[in-house]
Amino acid sequence: MVKVRNAKGEPETVAVEIKYRRIQGLPPIGKQKRYPALDLTVLYAQVREEPKHRPRD
């Protein structure tokens, strides 16, 4: 559950679904000796249900 503000600026509570994945970003082939691989975490958050008074963002 996350509190957000609606179009009128009033607080509203919505259910959010969060997904994540760890990935490894490699440098270009010609630069792999100078730069290490990067471990990254990607987060994806989405409102579960359509809000009553506005479209889903």
All heavy atoms as TSV, in Angstrom:
chain	resi	resn	atom	element	x	y	z
A	1	MET	N	N	0.838	-1.166	0.000
A	1	MET	CA	C	0.000	0.000	0.000
A	1	MET	C	C	0.893	1.243	0.000
A	1	MET	O	O	1.866	1.298	0.740
A	1	MET	CB	C	-0.906	0.005	1.223
A	1	MET	CG	C	-1.814	-1.235	1.336
A	1	MET	SD	S	-2.891	-1.465	-0.067
A	1	MET	CE	C	-4.167	-0.329	0.269
A	2	VAL	N	N	0.533	2.204	-0.839
A	2	VAL	CA	C	1.302	3.429	-0.983
A	2	VAL	C	C	0.335	4.606	-0.934
A	2	VAL	O	O	-0.737	4.555	-1.529
A	2	VAL	CB	C	2.064	3.444	-2.324
A	2	VAL	CG1	C	2.800	4.752	-2.516
A	2	VAL	CG2	C	3.028	2.280	-2.407
A	3	LYS	N	N	0.728	5.676	-0.249
A	3	LYS	CA	C	-0.088	6.879	-0.224
A	3	LYS	C	C	0.382	7.815	-1.337
A	3	LYS	O	O	1.576	8.087	-1.458
A	3	LYS	CB	C	0.004	7.585	1.123
A	3	LYS	CG	C	-0.722	6.861	2.217
A	3	LYS	CD	C	-0.768	7.672	3.473
A	3	LYS	CE	C	-1.552	6.922	4.524
A	3	LYS	NZ	N	-1.691	7.702	5.740
A	4	VAL	N	N	-0.557	8.277	-2.160
A	4	VAL	CA	C	-0.272	9.213	-3.240
A	4	VAL	C	C	-1.287	10.341	-3.174
A	4	VAL	O	O	-2.275	10.265	-2.437
A	4	VAL	CB	C	-0.335	8.527	-4.632
A	4	VAL	CG1	C	0.743	7.474	-4.761
A	4	VAL	CG2	C	-1.693	7.922	-4.866
A	5	ARG	N	N	-1.071	11.372	-3.958
A	5	ARG	CA	C	-2.032	12.481	-4.021
A	5	ARG	C	C	-2.805	12.392	-5.323
A	5	ARG	O	O	-2.232	12.146	-6.377
A	5	ARG	CB	C	-1.314	13.811	-3.920
A	5	ARG	CG	C	-0.601	13.963	-2.592
A	5	ARG	CD	C	-0.485	15.416	-2.204
A	5	ARG	NE	N	0.167	15.532	-0.912
A	5	ARG	CZ	C	-0.483	15.682	0.225
A	5	ARG	NH1	N	-1.791	15.747	0.219
A	5	ARG	NH2	N	0.162	15.782	1.348
A	6	ASN	N	N	-4.109	12.607	-5.237
A	6	ASN	CA	C	-4.935	12.576	-6.440
A	6	ASN	C	C	-4.865	13.924	-7.155
A	6	ASN	O	O	-4.102	14.809	-6.758
A	6	ASN	CB	C	-6.378	12.177	-6.105
A	6	ASN	CG	C	-7.058	13.154	-5.174
A	6	ASN	OD1	O	-6.622	14.291	-4.998
A	6	ASN	ND2	N	-8.133	12.717	-4.550
A	7	ALA	N	N	-5.652	14.113	-8.200
A	7	ALA	CA	C	-5.615	15.341	-9.007
A	7	ALA	C	C	-5.971	16.579	-8.190
A	7	ALA	O	O	-5.533	17.686	-8.499
A	7	ALA	CB	C	-6.546	15.208	-10.197
A	8	LYS	N	N	-6.754	16.411	-7.133
A	8	LYS	CA	C	-7.148	17.535	-6.276
A	8	LYS	C	C	-6.139	17.786	-5.159
A	8	LYS	O	O	-6.309	18.688	-4.356
A	8	LYS	CB	C	-8.517	17.263	-5.663
A	8	LYS	CG	C	-9.621	17.183	-6.691
A	8	LYS	CD	C	-10.936	16.889	-6.024
A	8	LYS	CE	C	-12.038	16.749	-7.055
A	8	LYS	NZ	N	-13.328	16.406	-6.433
A	9	GLY	N	N	-5.100	16.971	-5.086
A	9	GLY	CA	C	-4.072	17.125	-4.065
A	9	GLY	C	C	-4.403	16.424	-2.760
A	9	GLY	O	O	-3.701	16.588	-1.772
A	10	GLU	N	N	-5.469	15.629	-2.748
A	10	GLU	CA	C	-5.868	14.929	-1.535
A	10	GLU	C	C	-5.139	13.582	-1.447
A	10	GLU	O	O	-4.926	12.922	-2.465
A	10	GLU	CB	C	-7.378	14.695	-1.557
A	10	GLU	CG	C	-8.171	15.980	-1.630
A	10	GLU	CD	C	-9.630	15.762	-1.993
A	10	GLU	OE1	O	-9.968	14.655	-2.450
A	10	GLU	OE2	O	-10.415	16.700	-1.815
A	11	PRO	N	N	-4.764	13.153	-0.241
A	11	PRO	CA	C	-4.075	11.861	-0.106
A	11	PRO	C	C	-5.011	10.696	-0.421
A	11	PRO	O	O	-6.201	10.736	-0.124
A	11	PRO	CB	C	-3.624	11.839	1.346
A	11	PRO	CG	C	-4.426	12.867	2.037
A	11	PRO	CD	C	-4.898	13.846	1.026
A	12	GLU	N	N	-4.454	9.663	-1.025
A	12	GLU	CA	C	-5.207	8.488	-1.430
A	12	GLU	C	C	-4.289	7.276	-1.268
A	12	GLU	O	O	-3.097	7.357	-1.524
A	12	GLU	CB	C	-5.600	8.669	-2.901
A	12	GLU	CG	C	-6.529	7.671	-3.469
A	12	GLU	CD	C	-6.904	8.067	-4.893
A	12	GLU	OE1	O	-7.546	9.097	-5.090
A	12	GLU	OE2	O	-6.516	7.318	-5.798
A	13	THR	N	N	-4.816	6.159	-0.835
A	13	THR	CA	C	-4.026	4.937	-0.653
A	13	THR	C	C	-4.323	3.969	-1.794
A	13	THR	O	O	-5.477	3.713	-2.109
A	13	THR	CB	C	-4.352	4.267	0.690
A	13	THR	OG1	O	-4.114	5.207	1.734
A	13	THR	CG2	C	-3.480	3.049	0.912
A	14	VAL	N	N	-3.267	3.464	-2.430
A	14	VAL	CA	C	-3.421	2.520	-3.539
A	14	VAL	C	C	-2.530	1.298	-3.301
A	14	VAL	O	O	-1.508	1.378	-2.642
A	14	VAL	CB	C	-3.065	3.161	-4.907
A	14	VAL	CG1	C	-4.022	4.273	-5.251
A	14	VAL	CG2	C	-1.650	3.671	-4.927
A	15	ALA	N	N	-2.959	0.166	-3.866
A	15	ALA	CA	C	-2.163	-1.062	-3.791
A	15	ALA	C	C	-1.207	-1.087	-4.983
A	15	ALA	O	O	-1.612	-0.862	-6.114
A	15	ALA	CB	C	-3.071	-2.282	-3.819
A	16	VAL	N	N	0.061	-1.337	-4.717
A	16	VAL	CA	C	1.084	-1.339	-5.761
A	16	VAL	C	C	1.730	-2.726	-5.820
A	16	VAL	O	O	2.049	-3.322	-4.794
A	16	VAL	CB	C	2.160	-0.269	-5.467
A	16	VAL	CG1	C	3.267	-0.313	-6.491
A	16	VAL	CG2	C	1.536	1.115	-5.444
A	17	GLU	N	N	1.908	-3.225	-7.035
A	17	GLU	CA	C	2.611	-4.488	-7.253
A	17	GLU	C	C	4.049	-4.148	-7.638
A	17	GLU	O	O	4.276	-3.342	-8.539
A	17	GLU	CB	C	1.932	-5.256	-8.381
A	17	GLU	CG	C	2.569	-6.559	-8.694
A	17	GLU	CD	C	1.846	-7.281	-9.820
A	17	GLU	OE1	O	0.809	-6.805	-10.278
A	17	GLU	OE2	O	2.347	-8.318	-10.232
A	18	ILE	N	N	5.001	-4.750	-6.950
A	18	ILE	CA	C	6.411	-4.457	-7.209
A	18	ILE	C	C	7.110	-5.732	-7.667
A	18	ILE	O	O	6.987	-6.774	-7.033
A	18	ILE	CB	C	7.106	-3.896	-5.960
A	18	ILE	CG1	C	6.435	-2.588	-5.550
A	18	ILE	CG2	C	8.591	-3.695	-6.211
A	18	ILE	CD1	C	6.956	-2.001	-4.273
A	19	LYS	N	N	7.850	-5.616	-8.768
A	19	LYS	CA	C	8.670	-6.718	-9.272
A	19	LYS	C	C	10.106	-6.215	-9.342
A	19	LYS	O	O	10.337	-5.030	-9.555
A	19	LYS	CB	C	8.214	-7.147	-10.663
A	19	LYS	CG	C	6.801	-7.677	-10.716
A	19	LYS	CD	C	6.426	-8.021	-12.138
A	19	LYS	CE	C	4.983	-8.453	-12.230
A	19	LYS	NZ	N	4.603	-8.782	-13.608
A	20	TYR	N	N	11.045	-7.128	-9.189
A	20	TYR	CA	C	12.443	-6.727	-9.308
A	20	TYR	C	C	13.242	-7.862	-9.927
A	20	TYR	O	O	12.838	-9.013	-9.927
A	20	TYR	CB	C	13.037	-6.347	-7.940
A	20	TYR	CG	C	13.243	-7.517	-7.023
A	20	TYR	CD1	C	14.482	-8.136	-6.954
A	20	TYR	CD2	C	12.218	-7.996	-6.228
A	20	TYR	CE1	C	14.687	-9.217	-6.119
A	20	TYR	CE2	C	12.413	-9.071	-5.385
A	20	TYR	CZ	C	13.641	-9.673	-5.336
A	20	TYR	OH	O	13.840	-10.735	-4.505
A	21	ARG	N	N	14.371	-7.491	-10.482
A	21	ARG	CA	C	15.277	-8.485	-11.061
A	21	ARG	C	C	16.688	-7.917	-11.004
A	21	ARG	O	O	16.918	-6.759	-11.276
A	21	ARG	CB	C	14.897	-8.773	-12.505
A	21	ARG	CG	C	15.942	-9.666	-13.176
A	21	ARG	CD	C	15.442	-10.332	-14.369
A	21	ARG	NE	N	14.774	-11.541	-13.900
A	21	ARG	CZ	C	14.005	-12.298	-14.640
A	21	ARG	NH1	N	13.792	-11.968	-15.877
A	21	ARG	NH2	N	13.455	-13.375	-14.169
A	22	ARG	N	N	17.625	-8.774	-10.656
A	22	ARG	CA	C	19.045	-8.392	-10.669
A	22	ARG	C	C	19.624	-8.800	-12.009
A	22	ARG	O	O	19.392	-9.915	-12.469
A	22	ARG	CB	C	19.801	-9.078	-9.549
A	22	ARG	CG	C	19.446	-8.551	-8.202
A	22	ARG	CD	C	20.275	-9.259	-7.143
A	22	ARG	NE	N	20.058	-8.618	-5.879
A	22	ARG	CZ	C	20.897	-7.721	-5.359
A	22	ARG	NH1	N	21.991	-7.404	-5.979
A	22	ARG	NH2	N	20.621	-7.166	-4.196
A	23	ILE	N	N	20.358	-7.885	-12.624
A	23	ILE	CA	C	21.008	-8.175	-13.894
A	23	ILE	C	C	22.459	-7.712	-13.821
A	23	ILE	O	O	22.834	-6.928	-12.948
A	23	ILE	CB	C	20.292	-7.495	-15.093
A	23	ILE	CG1	C	20.318	-5.973	-14.959
A	23	ILE	CG2	C	18.881	-8.006	-15.242
A	23	ILE	CD1	C	19.816	-5.253	-16.190
A	24	GLN	N	N	23.248	-8.188	-14.747
A	24	GLN	CA	C	24.649	-7.766	-14.811
A	24	GLN	C	C	24.865	-7.062	-16.139
A	24	GLN	O	O	24.609	-7.629	-17.199
A	24	GLN	CB	C	25.574	-8.972	-14.686
A	24	GLN	CG	C	27.036	-8.585	-14.556
A	24	GLN	CD	C	27.918	-9.790	-14.336
A	24	GLN	OE1	O	27.896	-10.721	-15.120
A	24	GLN	NE2	N	28.696	-9.748	-13.270
A	25	GLY	N	N	25.313	-5.813	-16.061
A	25	GLY	CA	C	25.609	-5.029	-17.254
A	25	GLY	C	C	27.091	-5.126	-17.574
A	25	GLY	O	O	27.946	-4.836	-16.730
A	26	LEU	N	N	27.395	-5.566	-18.780
A	26	LEU	CA	C	28.798	-5.714	-19.187
A	26	LEU	C	C	29.240	-4.504	-20.006
A	26	LEU	O	O	28.461	-3.955	-20.776
A	26	LEU	CB	C	28.959	-6.985	-20.018
A	26	LEU	CG	C	28.596	-8.295	-19.329
A	26	LEU	CD1	C	28.658	-9.446	-20.317
A	26	LEU	CD2	C	29.510	-8.543	-18.147
A	27	PRO	N	N	30.495	-4.096	-19.877
A	27	PRO	CA	C	31.006	-3.002	-20.700
A	27	PRO	C	C	31.170	-3.480	-22.151
A	27	PRO	O	O	31.142	-4.681	-22.423
A	27	PRO	CB	C	32.355	-2.676	-20.071
A	27	PRO	CG	C	32.748	-3.893	-19.330
A	27	PRO	CD	C	31.495	-4.583	-18.938
A	28	PRO	N	N	31.349	-2.554	-23.094
A	28	PRO	CA	C	31.585	-2.959	-24.477
A	28	PRO	C	C	32.811	-3.883	-24.565
A	28	PRO	O	O	33.731	-3.810	-23.739
A	28	PRO	CB	C	31.863	-1.639	-25.202
A	28	PRO	CG	C	31.239	-0.595	-24.351
A	28	PRO	CD	C	31.325	-1.102	-22.936
A	29	ILE	N	N	32.827	-4.733	-25.566
A	29	ILE	CA	C	33.891	-5.733	-25.705
A	29	ILE	C	C	35.281	-5.102	-25.680
A	29	ILE	O	O	36.194	-5.601	-25.043
A	29	ILE	CB	C	33.689	-6.565	-26.996
A	29	ILE	CG1	C	32.447	-7.426	-26.841
A	29	ILE	CG2	C	34.897	-7.443	-27.286
A	29	ILE	CD1	C	32.028	-8.155	-28.102
A	30	GLY	N	N	35.462	-3.988	-26.341
A	30	GLY	CA	C	36.778	-3.358	-26.398
A	30	GLY	C	C	37.210	-2.699	-25.099
A	30	GLY	O	O	38.358	-2.298	-24.957
A	31	LYS	N	N	36.307	-2.554	-24.117
A	31	LYS	CA	C	36.643	-1.872	-22.867
A	31	LYS	C	C	36.519	-2.776	-21.640
A	31	LYS	O	O	36.598	-2.316	-20.515
A	31	LYS	CB	C	35.728	-0.660	-22.699
A	31	LYS	CG	C	35.942	0.367	-23.796
A	31	LYS	CD	C	35.141	1.605	-23.549
A	31	LYS	CE	C	35.420	2.617	-24.650
A	31	LYS	NZ	N	34.758	3.875	-24.411
A	32	GLN	N	N	36.368	-4.081	-21.838
A	32	GLN	CA	C	36.167	-4.981	-20.708
A	32	GLN	C	C	37.388	-5.090	-19.802
A	32	GLN	O	O	37.248	-5.404	-18.628
A	32	GLN	CB	C	35.738	-6.359	-21.205
A	32	GLN	CG	C	34.319	-6.359	-21.718
A	32	GLN	CD	C	33.854	-7.729	-22.162
A	32	GLN	OE1	O	34.640	-8.664	-22.243
A	32	GLN	NE2	N	32.582	-7.833	-22.462
A	33	LYS	N	N	38.575	-4.819	-20.320
A	33	LYS	CA	C	39.772	-4.887	-19.479
A	33	LYS	C	C	39.867	-3.680	-18.553
A	33	LYS	O	O	40.455	-3.765	-17.473
A	33	LYS	CB	C	41.028	-4.982	-20.338
A	33	LYS	CG	C	41.150	-6.308	-21.058
A	33	LYS	CD	C	42.420	-6.384	-21.862
A	33	LYS	CE	C	42.493	-7.719	-22.593
A	33	LYS	NZ	N	43.706	-7.829	-23.400
A	34	ARG	N	N	39.313	-2.543	-18.972
A	34	ARG	CA	C	39.409	-1.319	-18.166
A	34	ARG	C	C	38.228	-1.120	-17.216
A	34	ARG	O	O	38.359	-0.434	-16.206
A	34	ARG	CB	C	39.513	-0.094	-19.068
A	34	ARG	CG	C	40.837	-0.009	-19.807
A	34	ARG	CD	C	40.992	1.300	-20.487
A	34	ARG	NE	N	39.904	1.482	-21.465
A	34	ARG	CZ	C	39.822	2.478	-22.316
A	34	ARG	NH1	N	40.749	3.396	-22.340
A	34	ARG	NH2	N	38.824	2.562	-23.159
A	35	TYR	N	N	37.070	-1.668	-17.548
A	35	TYR	CA	C	35.862	-1.432	-16.750
A	35	TYR	C	C	35.262	-2.751	-16.285
A	35	TYR	O	O	35.151	-3.697	-17.059
A	35	TYR	CB	C	34.813	-0.671	-17.570
A	35	TYR	CG	C	35.292	0.679	-18.027
A	35	TYR	CD1	C	35.726	0.878	-19.324
A	35	TYR	CD2	C	35.314	1.758	-17.150
A	35	TYR	CE1	C	36.170	2.121	-19.751
A	35	TYR	CE2	C	35.757	3.001	-17.566
A	35	TYR	CZ	C	36.178	3.187	-18.867
A	35	TYR	OH	O	36.624	4.405	-19.283
A	36	PRO	N	N	34.842	-2.802	-15.025
A	36	PRO	CA	C	34.239	-4.047	-14.517
A	36	PRO	C	C	32.765	-4.151	-14.923
A	36	PRO	O	O	32.143	-3.168	-15.334
A	36	PRO	CB	C	34.356	-3.884	-12.999
A	36	PRO	CG	C	34.269	-2.405	-12.792
A	36	PRO	CD	C	34.992	-1.800	-13.985
A	37	ALA	N	N	32.214	-5.327	-14.757
A	37	ALA	CA	C	30.780	-5.517	-14.971
A	37	ALA	C	C	30.030	-4.832	-13.821
A	37	ALA	O	O	30.544	-4.721	-12.704
A	37	ALA	CB	C	30.463	-7.002	-15.008
A	38	LEU	N	N	28.834	-4.359	-14.095
A	38	LEU	CA	C	28.018	-3.705	-13.073
A	38	LEU	C	C	26.859	-4.614	-12.688
A	38	LEU	O	O	26.157	-5.144	-13.550
A	38	LEU	CB	C	27.457	-2.381	-13.610
A	38	LEU	CG	C	28.467	-1.317	-13.991
A	38	LEU	CD1	C	27.755	-0.123	-14.593
A	38	LEU	CD2	C	29.260	-0.892	-12.775
A	39	ASP	N	N	26.651	-4.792	-11.392
A	39	ASP	CA	C	25.489	-5.516	-10.903
A	39	ASP	C	C	24.380	-4.489	-10.675
A	39	ASP	O	O	24.543	-3.537	-9.901
A	39	ASP	CB	C	25.810	-6.247	-9.597
A	39	ASP	CG	C	26.793	-7.382	-9.821
A	39	ASP	OD1	O	26.703	-8.036	-10.877
A	39	ASP	OD2	O	27.647	-7.601	-8.941
A	40	LEU	N	N	23.257	-4.669	-11.344
A	40	LEU	CA	C	22.152	-3.713	-11.299
A	40	LEU	C	C	20.894	-4.389	-10.773
A	40	LEU	O	O	20.676	-5.578	-10.987
A	40	LEU	CB	C	21.868	-3.170	-12.697
A	40	LEU	CG	C	23.057	-2.555	-13.438
A	40	LEU	CD1	C	22.675	-2.272	-14.878
A	40	LEU	CD2	C	23.502	-1.296	-12.749
A	41	THR	N	N	20.062	-3.621	-10.098
A	41	THR	CA	C	18.743	-4.091	-9.681
A	41	THR	C	C	17.706	-3.221	-10.364
A	41	THR	O	O	17.714	-1.999	-10.225
A	41	THR	CB	C	18.584	-3.997	-8.151
A	41	THR	OG1	O	19.615	-4.768	-7.531
A	41	THR	CG2	C	17.226	-4.529	-7.713
A	42	VAL	N	N	16.809	-3.851	-11.108
A	42	VAL	CA	C	15.748	-3.148	-11.830
A	42	VAL	C	C	14.459	-3.308	-11.031
A	42	VAL	O	O	14.084	-4.413	-10.658
A	42	VAL	CB	C	15.574	-3.730	-13.248
A	42	VAL	CG1	C	14.451	-3.023	-13.979
A	42	VAL	CG2	C	16.872	-3.620	-14.023
A	43	LEU	N	N	13.785	-2.190	-10.749
A	43	LEU	CA	C	12.516	-2.208	-10.029
A	43	LEU	C	C	11.392	-1.809	-10.968
A	43	LEU	O	O	11.536	-0.870	-11.749
A	43	LEU	CB	C	12.552	-1.225	-8.859
A	43	LEU	CG	C	13.588	-1.489	-7.790
A	43	LEU	CD1	C	13.610	-0.350	-6.797
A	43	LEU	CD2	C	13.322	-2.792	-7.093
A	44	TYR	N	N	10.263	-2.515	-10.884
A	44	TYR	CA	C	9.087	-2.213	-11.697
A	44	TYR	C	C	7.895	-2.158	-10.755
A	44	TYR	O	O	7.581	-3.143	-10.080
A	44	TYR	CB	C	8.892	-3.295	-12.765
A	44	TYR	CG	C	7.656	-3.106	-13.602
A	44	TYR	CD1	C	7.623	-2.163	-14.618
A	44	TYR	CD2	C	6.523	-3.874	-13.387
A	44	TYR	CE1	C	6.501	-1.988	-15.388
A	44	TYR	CE2	C	5.386	-3.707	-14.156
A	44	TYR	CZ	C	5.381	-2.757	-15.151
A	44	TYR	OH	O	4.262	-2.588	-15.909
A	45	ALA	N	N	7.239	-1.007	-10.661
A	45	ALA	CA	C	6.082	-0.850	-9.775
A	45	ALA	C	C	4.878	-0.451	-10.616
A	45	ALA	O	O	4.977	0.400	-11.504
A	45	ALA	CB	C	6.369	0.216	-8.729
A	46	GLN	N	N	3.734	-1.071	-10.324
A	46	GLN	CA	C	2.512	-0.779	-11.075
A	46	GLN	C	C	1.325	-0.839	-10.117
A	46	GLN	O	O	1.246	-1.711	-9.256
A	46	GLN	CB	C	2.322	-1.804	-12.187
A	46	GLN	CG	C	1.091	-1.555	-13.024
A	46	GLN	CD	C	0.971	-2.558	-14.160
A	46	GLN	OE1	O	1.795	-3.438	-14.330
A	46	GLN	NE2	N	-0.058	-2.418	-14.940
A	47	VAL	N	N	0.391	0.090	-10.290
A	47	VAL	CA	C	-0.832	0.096	-9.500
A	47	VAL	C	C	-1.645	-1.134	-9.889
A	47	VAL	O	O	-1.825	-1.421	-11.070
A	47	VAL	CB	C	-1.634	1.394	-9.744
A	47	VAL	CG1	C	-2.954	1.361	-8.988
A	47	VAL	CG2	C	-0.815	2.606	-9.355
A	48	ARG	N	N	-2.115	-1.903	-8.907
A	48	ARG	CA	C	-2.838	-3.146	-9.184
A	48	ARG	C	C	-4.173	-2.915	-9.885
A	48	ARG	O	O	-4.496	-3.579	-10.841
A	48	ARG	CB	C	-3.103	-3.904	-7.897
A	48	ARG	CG	C	-1.935	-4.654	-7.407
A	48	ARG	CD	C	-2.364	-5.530	-6.284
A	48	ARG	NE	N	-1.234	-6.333	-5.844
A	48	ARG	CZ	C	-1.314	-7.256	-4.938
A	48	ARG	NH1	N	-2.451	-7.499	-4.354
A	48	ARG	NH2	N	-0.246	-7.932	-4.598
A	49	GLU	N	N	-4.972	-1.988	-9.373
A	49	GLU	CA	C	-6.306	-1.757	-9.921
A	49	GLU	C	C	-6.424	-0.335	-10.458
A	49	GLU	O	O	-5.738	0.565	-10.005
A	49	GLU	CB	C	-7.361	-1.971	-8.842
A	49	GLU	CG	C	-7.390	-3.387	-8.313
A	49	GLU	CD	C	-8.392	-3.555	-7.179
A	49	GLU	OE1	O	-9.151	-2.607	-6.896
A	49	GLU	OE2	O	-8.402	-4.628	-6.587
A	50	GLU	N	N	-7.310	-0.150	-11.410
A	50	GLU	CA	C	-7.571	1.180	-11.970
A	50	GLU	C	C	-8.114	2.087	-10.862
A	50	GLU	O	O	-9.090	1.737	-10.197
A	50	GLU	CB	C	-8.608	1.051	-13.091
A	50	GLU	CG	C	-8.907	2.336	-13.806
A	50	GLU	CD	C	-7.933	2.605	-14.933
A	50	GLU	OE1	O	-7.260	1.689	-15.396
A	50	GLU	OE2	O	-7.851	3.768	-15.339
A	51	PRO	N	N	-7.494	3.259	-10.626
A	51	PRO	CA	C	-8.037	4.186	-9.630
A	51	PRO	C	C	-9.445	4.653	-10.035
A	51	PRO	O	O	-9.789	4.684	-11.209
A	51	PRO	CB	C	-7.045	5.344	-9.657
A	51	PRO	CG	C	-5.791	4.759	-10.192
A	51	PRO	CD	C	-6.228	3.703	-11.155
A	52	LYS	N	N	-10.252	5.012	-9.045
A	52	LYS	CA	C	-11.649	5.361	-9.291
A	52	LYS	C	C	-11.823	6.622	-10.130
A	52	LYS	O	O	-12.692	6.693	-10.985
A	52	LYS	CB	C	-12.375	5.541	-7.961
A	52	LYS	CG	C	-12.437	4.267	-7.157
A	52	LYS	CD	C	-13.033	4.523	-5.804
A	52	LYS	CE	C	-12.927	3.257	-4.951
A	52	LYS	NZ	N	-13.286	3.502	-3.581
A	53	HIS	N	N	-10.990	7.643	-9.884
A	53	HIS	CA	C	-11.243	8.948	-10.500
A	53	HIS	C	C	-10.205	9.383	-11.528
A	53	HIS	O	O	-10.204	10.526	-11.949
A	53	HIS	CB	C	-11.311	10.019	-9.400
A	53	HIS	CG	C	-12.293	9.675	-8.324
A	53	HIS	ND1	N	-13.646	9.590	-8.550
A	53	HIS	CD2	C	-12.124	9.374	-7.024
A	53	HIS	CE1	C	-14.263	9.264	-7.425
A	53	HIS	NE2	N	-13.340	9.118	-6.485
A	54	ARG	N	N	-9.315	8.471	-11.938
A	54	ARG	CA	C	-8.289	8.843	-12.910
A	54	ARG	C	C	-7.765	7.596	-13.600
A	54	ARG	O	O	-7.900	6.493	-13.095
A	54	ARG	CB	C	-7.147	9.599	-12.233
A	54	ARG	CG	C	-6.420	8.799	-11.186
A	54	ARG	CD	C	-5.319	9.630	-10.543
A	54	ARG	NE	N	-4.737	8.915	-9.430
A	54	ARG	CZ	C	-3.800	7.990	-9.551
A	54	ARG	NH1	N	-3.320	7.684	-10.721
A	54	ARG	NH2	N	-3.314	7.370	-8.497
A	55	PRO	N	N	-7.128	7.757	-14.766
A	55	PRO	CA	C	-6.548	6.593	-15.447
A	55	PRO	C	C	-5.302	6.115	-14.699
A	55	PRO	O	O	-4.656	6.876	-13.988
A	55	PRO	CB	C	-6.188	7.122	-16.834
A	55	PRO	CG	C	-6.052	8.590	-16.658
A	55	PRO	CD	C	-7.003	8.974	-15.555
A	56	ARG	N	N	-4.966	4.843	-14.875
A	56	ARG	CA	C	-3.776	4.260	-14.263
A	56	ARG	C	C	-2.531	4.898	-14.863
A	56	ARG	O	O	-2.433	5.072	-16.054
A	56	ARG	CB	C	-3.754	2.754	-14.510
A	56	ARG	CG	C	-2.603	2.059	-13.854
A	56	ARG	CD	C	-2.507	0.620	-14.233
A	56	ARG	NE	N	-3.790	-0.054	-14.057
A	56	ARG	CZ	C	-3.926	-1.356	-14.001
A	56	ARG	NH1	N	-2.896	-2.132	-14.138
A	56	ARG	NH2	N	-5.121	-1.888	-13.836
A	57	ASP	N	N	-1.556	5.234	-14.024
A	57	ASP	CA	C	-0.289	5.827	-14.499
A	57	ASP	C	C	0.688	4.754	-14.839
A	57	ASP	O	O	0.789	3.747	-14.291
A	57	ASP	CB	C	0.304	6.764	-13.445
A	57	ASP	CG	C	-0.566	7.999	-13.252
A	57	ASP	OD1	O	-1.316	8.347	-14.156
A	57	ASP	OD2	O	-0.473	8.608	-12.173
